Structure formats: structure tokens, C-alpha cells
Amino acid sequence: MSDIVLYRCPTRTNVLCPCGAVARRLGKLELSYRTERVPYRRNSRPEIEELTRQHRVPVLVDGDEIVHDSKRIIQYLNWKYGGEESKQDGRKQEKDEKSEKAGRKAWRKLGRKGRKKQGKKDEKKSGEEDR
């Protein structure tokens, strides 16, 4: 029996929610764990509130350690079980998140009219490249 327990939402896939990101990391690290699915309704999660004084999932219980928030859980798993390879993955992920954030910020700053103009410029460039 495993000491690691992942409390997560009832979503069946590991792609759509933060709970899935934690499950993917646990799988990548080849750790055995037990999954406890909790209801979608936050007020129907007394065990989560008892553990963290919140209603949100995912929550990871590893022996005496209780960690909530998917990013913190992933950092904890990398620190405790990951080794050097996971640390490099974490740094790469941070770098990717920063560049994605910067791209979104630039996109918002451009505004609706600016995005239209940018789209037209891109169309002209691709048409010129085809020639």
C-alpha cells in the first residue's frame, strides 16, 4: 500500500485540469499512489477542508506532508523524488510560462485593431514568400 494519496476532482482525463498535471507528474516519476476522487461541488468536500482548511483540489498527502495547489505539489514532488532531471524540467517549465505570459501581455497590449493590422501584415508576408 502506498503512502501517497492524491485527492482530485472526478474528471476522468489527465489533460483538462490541474489535478491531471499532478497525476502526470506522479506517473512520470513512476511513483505508486492512491487516488481519491472528490465531488465537483466544493461544499461537498469535508475531507479536503479538514486537511487544508480550503475546498480546492488537488491535494497530495505524502505520509505526514500535506501539499495543496498543483504547482506547489509538482515542486514538492520534484524536490523530494525528482533528482536533477526534474529540476531541469522545472526550470524549462518556468521559462516557458514566462515567455507565454509575455506573449499574452503583448497580445493584449496590441488591442483589437492592432491585431487586425498584424494579421493583415502576416497575410501579406506569407503571400510574398509563396512567390
C-alpha beads as a LAMMPS data file, in Angstrom:
LAMMPS data file: protein, C-alpha beads

131 atoms
130 bonds

1 atom types
1 bond types

-500.0 500.0 xlo xhi
-500.0 500.0 ylo yhi
-500.0 500.0 zlo zhi

Masses

1 110.0

Atoms # bond

1 1 1 0.000 0.000 0.000
2 1 1 1.278 3.437 -0.943
3 1 1 1.705 6.320 1.496
4 1 1 0.941 8.862 -1.239
5 1 1 -2.699 9.858 -1.703
6 1 1 -3.901 12.278 -4.382
7 1 1 -7.263 13.910 -3.755
8 1 1 -8.581 15.122 -7.083
9 1 1 -11.709 16.080 -8.974
10 1 1 -13.804 13.425 -10.749
11 1 1 -12.558 14.443 -14.212
12 1 1 -11.503 11.211 -15.913
13 1 1 -8.797 12.621 -18.135
14 1 1 -5.378 13.864 -17.041
15 1 1 -5.363 16.702 -19.564
16 1 1 -8.145 19.100 -18.628
17 1 1 -7.426 20.171 -15.078
18 1 1 -4.615 20.863 -12.576
19 1 1 -5.346 17.531 -10.902
20 1 1 -4.299 15.842 -14.132
21 1 1 -0.994 17.718 -14.190
22 1 1 -0.175 16.298 -10.760
23 1 1 -1.236 12.798 -11.841
24 1 1 1.000 13.069 -14.932
25 1 1 3.976 14.119 -12.788
26 1 1 3.382 11.214 -10.393
27 1 1 3.280 8.869 -13.390
28 1 1 6.437 10.364 -14.899
29 1 1 8.261 9.879 -11.611
30 1 1 6.903 6.298 -11.528
31 1 1 5.550 6.715 -8.008
32 1 1 2.789 4.471 -6.764
33 1 1 -0.108 6.399 -5.283
34 1 1 -3.758 6.058 -4.411
35 1 1 -6.359 8.348 -5.985
36 1 1 -9.329 9.655 -4.058
37 1 1 -11.943 11.340 -6.240
38 1 1 -13.956 14.097 -4.572
39 1 1 -17.251 15.632 -5.766
40 1 1 -17.318 18.612 -8.110
41 1 1 -19.294 20.646 -5.587
42 1 1 -16.824 22.338 -3.275
43 1 1 -19.152 22.337 -0.294
44 1 1 -19.296 18.515 -0.549
45 1 1 -15.607 18.072 0.282
46 1 1 -15.333 17.831 4.074
47 1 1 -12.158 15.704 3.958
48 1 1 -10.374 18.378 1.891
49 1 1 -11.478 21.126 4.259
50 1 1 -10.265 19.046 7.186
51 1 1 -6.827 18.624 5.594
52 1 1 -6.232 22.125 4.215
53 1 1 -8.996 24.402 5.570
54 1 1 -9.925 25.008 1.904
55 1 1 -12.253 23.335 -0.583
56 1 1 -9.934 23.190 -3.606
57 1 1 -8.199 20.196 -5.137
58 1 1 -5.657 18.763 -5.929
59 1 1 -4.286 17.852 -2.530
60 1 1 -1.370 15.482 -2.066
61 1 1 -0.850 13.600 1.175
62 1 1 2.609 12.043 1.418
63 1 1 2.971 10.471 4.844
64 1 1 2.831 13.416 7.239
65 1 1 3.188 16.041 4.480
66 1 1 0.050 17.690 3.080
67 1 1 0.539 19.842 -0.011
68 1 1 -2.180 21.660 -1.951
69 1 1 -2.123 23.698 -5.174
70 1 1 -0.957 21.863 -8.279
71 1 1 2.187 23.960 -8.839
72 1 1 3.325 23.506 -5.245
73 1 1 2.622 19.780 -5.435
74 1 1 4.717 19.447 -8.580
75 1 1 7.552 21.446 -6.988
76 1 1 7.357 19.214 -3.907
77 1 1 7.455 16.035 -5.998
78 1 1 10.434 17.329 -7.981
79 1 1 12.240 18.249 -4.775
80 1 1 11.544 15.014 -2.937
81 1 1 11.550 12.383 -5.692
82 1 1 12.771 14.023 -8.883
83 1 1 16.509 14.451 -8.852
84 1 1 18.427 16.609 -11.333
85 1 1 16.348 15.744 -14.416
86 1 1 13.144 17.036 -12.798
87 1 1 14.847 20.211 -11.643
88 1 1 15.836 20.948 -15.227
89 1 1 12.260 20.215 -16.377
90 1 1 11.013 22.659 -13.717
91 1 1 13.370 25.386 -14.906
92 1 1 12.303 24.806 -18.505
93 1 1 8.647 24.930 -17.499
94 1 1 9.199 28.225 -15.633
95 1 1 10.933 29.678 -18.693
96 1 1 8.088 28.518 -20.964
97 1 1 5.490 30.019 -18.613
98 1 1 7.322 33.360 -18.556
99 1 1 7.538 33.537 -22.348
100 1 1 3.876 32.554 -22.676
101 1 1 2.893 35.242 -20.176
102 1 1 4.936 37.834 -22.080
103 1 1 3.257 36.804 -25.339
104 1 1 -0.222 37.144 -23.827
105 1 1 0.691 40.549 -22.401
106 1 1 1.928 41.753 -25.792
107 1 1 -1.229 40.399 -27.451
108 1 1 -3.475 42.303 -25.012
109 1 1 -1.395 45.445 -25.398
110 1 1 -1.745 45.294 -29.161
111 1 1 -5.531 45.646 -28.876
112 1 1 -8.220 44.526 -31.271
113 1 1 -7.382 46.951 -34.086
114 1 1 -3.674 46.276 -33.778
115 1 1 -4.271 42.518 -34.005
116 1 1 -6.302 43.035 -37.178
117 1 1 -3.466 45.059 -38.716
118 1 1 -0.917 42.458 -37.578
119 1 1 -3.000 39.693 -39.189
120 1 1 -3.108 41.585 -42.490
121 1 1 0.669 42.140 -42.388
122 1 1 1.207 38.432 -41.751
123 1 1 -1.052 37.536 -44.693
124 1 1 0.929 39.858 -46.999
125 1 1 4.238 38.367 -45.840
126 1 1 3.060 34.802 -46.412
127 1 1 1.780 35.773 -49.871
128 1 1 5.153 37.304 -50.774
129 1 1 7.015 34.231 -49.530
130 1 1 4.954 31.961 -51.779
131 1 1 6.159 33.787 -54.891

Bonds

1 1 1 2
2 1 2 3
3 1 3 4
4 1 4 5
5 1 5 6
6 1 6 7
7 1 7 8
8 1 8 9
9 1 9 10
10 1 10 11
11 1 11 12
12 1 12 13
13 1 13 14
14 1 14 15
15 1 15 16
16 1 16 17
17 1 17 18
18 1 18 19
19 1 19 20
20 1 20 21
21 1 21 22
22 1 22 23
23 1 23 24
24 1 24 25
25 1 25 26
26 1 26 27
27 1 27 28
28 1 28 29
29 1 29 30
30 1 30 31
31 1 31 32
32 1 32 33
33 1 33 34
34 1 34 35
35 1 35 36
36 1 36 37
37 1 37 38
38 1 38 39
39 1 39 40
40 1 40 41
41 1 41 42
42 1 42 43
43 1 43 44
44 1 44 45
45 1 45 46
46 1 46 47
47 1 47 48
48 1 48 49
49 1 49 50
50 1 50 51
51 1 51 52
52 1 52 53
53 1 53 54
54 1 54 55
55 1 55 56
56 1 56 57
57 1 57 58
58 1 58 59
59 1 59 60
60 1 60 61
61 1 61 62
62 1 62 63
63 1 63 64
64 1 64 65
65 1 65 66
66 1 66 67
67 1 67 68
68 1 68 69
69 1 69 70
70 1 70 71
71 1 71 72
72 1 72 73
73 1 73 74
74 1 74 75
75 1 75 76
76 1 76 77
77 1 77 78
78 1 78 79
79 1 79 80
80 1 80 81
81 1 81 82
82 1 82 83
83 1 83 84
84 1 84 85
85 1 85 86
86 1 86 87
87 1 87 88
88 1 88 89
89 1 89 90
90 1 90 91
91 1 91 92
92 1 92 93
93 1 93 94
94 1 94 95
95 1 95 96
96 1 96 97
97 1 97 98
98 1 98 99
99 1 99 100
100 1 100 101
101 1 101 102
102 1 102 103
103 1 103 104
104 1 104 105
105 1 105 106
106 1 106 107
107 1 107 108
108 1 108 109
109 1 109 110
110 1 110 111
111 1 111 112
112 1 112 113
113 1 113 114
114 1 114 115
115 1 115 116
116 1 116 117
117 1 117 118
118 1 118 119
119 1 119 120
120 1 120 121
121 1 121 122
122 1 122 123
123 1 123 124
124 1 124 125
125 1 125 126
126 1 126 127
127 1 127 128
128 1 128 129
129 1 129 130
130 1 130 131
